[in-house]
Amino acid sequence: MNSDELVKIQAIAEAALLAAGKPLSVEQLRDLFLESERPTRQVMEQAMELLGNACEGRGFELKQVASGYRLQVREEFAPWVARLFEEKPQRYSRALLETLALIAYRQPITRGEIEEIRGVTVSSNIIRTLLEREWVRVVGHRDVPGRPAMYATTKQFLDYFNLAGLDELPALSEVRDLEEIGREIEKNMQGEIEADGPSPDSEAAEVQEPVESPSEQTIH
């Protein structure tokens, strides 16, 4: 394949990522092409590498997360870009972040096990919020009386927190308590740019000091 063809594949991938507004996998990008012109996986990955290099020094970057590649605003420019939006970013309570951290580090885990570790009851709103945002899912049921649901994180969780895999989470040895784990998870986020405000069924009433959670910004 000559350089002109590779540049064209790169440009098509860039256009698709800008239009999609969400991560696209290598296979999804390859499927954009007719079978007769479809690049091999190796060529597609080479084109993505070139696209990543082309983003150097610009206000956005090519980021690889769990679901694939996306174009997003660089973290250092988040304060300026956020001023385009009148609505405040979503806010998440410490209780939600602690619950999410426990699921991320101890998965699969049941609600009862989370409550035993935290020492307090887990609000139904927290579990519902995590399920609705598709950050966690039920992966089975513990073989004990009552067969409680077991929760684990999803690709959407990794995408939202700008992670390619769970191995990018901070090591437990680096954090001292659940609140600090929640803050460490937040460090992997970028300033959230969302037009929607806090959910009306937010669990914020459970704690006194909700934590504002920045998230990734995707170029649309």
C-alpha positions, 0 to 999 in steps of 0.5 A: 500500500502506497503512502497516498492510500494510507493518508486517505485511510487516515483521513477517513478514520479521522472523519468517522471519529469526528462524526461518531462522537464515541469510541470506534474499534479497529474493526468498526473502522475497517467496516467503513470500507467496501470489502474490495478496498477494506484495509487489513487490521495491520494497515488500519492500526498503522493509519491510527498511529499516523493519526495520533502523530498528526494530533501532536501539538494540537488542542485534541488528541487521539485516545485509545480506550477500552472500546476503541479510539476516539478524538478528544479535547486535551485535558489541559484545555478543559477549563477553556472549552468548559466555558462553552457550556452553561450547564454545570458538569454532573456531580457525584457523591463520595458514596457513589465514588466509593461504591464504584471504586469497590466494584472496580477493585473487588469485582465481582462483588455483591451489594452486601459485600460492599456494605460490609466493607463500607460499614453503611447501607448502599443506597438503591439510587447509587446502584441504579445510577451506576447501572443506568450509566452503564458503568456496572452490570450484573455478571451473575449471582452469588451461590448463597441464600438469596442469590445476591447479584454480583456487580462488575465494571463495563467497557463504558466505565473504562471509556468514561474514565479514560482507561484502556483497561483495569490495569490502568487503575491506581494500585491499591498500595498507592491509596489509603482509604476508599475516599482516596481511591475515589479521588484517584479514579477521578484523576483519570478523568478529564473535565466533563463537558455535558449539556445535561445537569445532575440526575433528578434521582441523584443520591447526593442527599446521602452525603453532605459534600458531593464531589464534582467529577470531570470526565472525558471530552469528546470532539463532536 
